[in-house]
Amino acid sequence: LVGHVAAAIEDEAAGNGVDLTAKGLSAKLLADMLLDGLEGMKTRISDPEEQRQAAAALIRVIDLALRPG
């Protein structure tokens, strides 16, 4: 699964003209962060709506990393 997520992140970064390495990141690192964060939310947050909000915030952070600038 992590390989598929990392490939999607790499494609998005390339499409946006973003050099993840220049930002001190990699597609694998972001994929691991996403999957680990989502997994951790299952044990830390019991309310489904709070889980959705936390997941959306994590996605926003990754989205910011994939933006130029």
Phi and psi in degrees as a GROMACS rama.xvg file:
@    title "Ramachandran Plot"
@    xaxis  label "Phi"
@    yaxis  label "Psi"
@TYPE xy
-61.209  -34.3656  VAL-2
-63.9626  -40.4404  GLY-3
-67.487  -42.3908  HIS-4
-65.8007  -42.9284  VAL-5
-62.2571  -39.9718  ALA-6
-63.9721  -40.6728  ALA-7
-65.4013  -39.7677  ALA-8
-65.681  -43.1969  ILE-9
-60.7623  -43.6133  GLU-10
-61.9931  -42.7503  ASP-11
-65.1691  -43.4318  GLU-12
-61.4218  -45.8545  ALA-13
-62.8108  -42.4375  ALA-14
-63.4379  -30.2313  GLY-15
-90.32  -2.13022  ASN-16
70.0515  31.2246  GLY-17
-101.437  128.531  VAL-18
-95.0695  98.8074  ASP-19
-61.8308  -36.8358  LEU-20
-60.6562  -39.4663  THR-21
-64.3305  -23.4879  ALA-22
-91.7937  2.55912  LYS-23
76.4381  24.9514  GLY-24
-126.266  172.282  LEU-25
-145.559  160.338  SER-26
-62.1154  -39.6984  ALA-27
-64.2747  -42.3749  LYS-28
-60.3416  -45.7439  LEU-29
-65.8131  -38.9459  LEU-30
-64.439  -44.4001  ALA-31
-61.6104  -43.1138  ASP-32
-60.2331  -44.3981  MET-33
-62.619  -52.3393  LEU-34
-66.5773  -39.9994  LEU-35
-65.3804  -40.72  ASP-36
-63.137  -44.9599  GLY-37
-63.7229  -41.2633  LEU-38
-64.9548  -42.44  GLU-39
-64.6044  -32.0026  GLY-40
-63.3359  -29.98  MET-41
-61.1322  -37.129  LYS-42
-90.1903  -27.3339  THR-43
-87.4535  -34.8336  ARG-44
-120.149  119.736  ILE-45
-91.9301  -26.7211  SER-46
-77.1375  123.41  ASP-47
-58.0755  -38.6735  PRO-48
-67.348  -39.8638  GLU-49
-65.7768  -35.623  GLU-50
-62.4732  -43.5351  GLN-51
-62.3248  -42.2999  ARG-52
-64.9081  -42.5358  GLN-53
-66.1126  -40.3944  ALA-54
-64.0237  -41.3617  ALA-55
-62.9801  -38.6481  ALA-56
-65.676  -40.6627  ALA-57
-63.5836  -42.4075  LEU-58
-62.2182  -39.0335  ILE-59
-61.3292  -40.3739  ARG-60
-62.4836  -44.6049  VAL-61
-66.0063  -40.1726  ILE-62
-58.4917  -42.274  ASP-63
-62.2911  -37.5574  LEU-64
-66.1564  -25.3957  ALA-65
-92.7676  3.71239  LEU-66
-94.4426  145.255  ARG-67
-64.0526  151.883  PRO-68
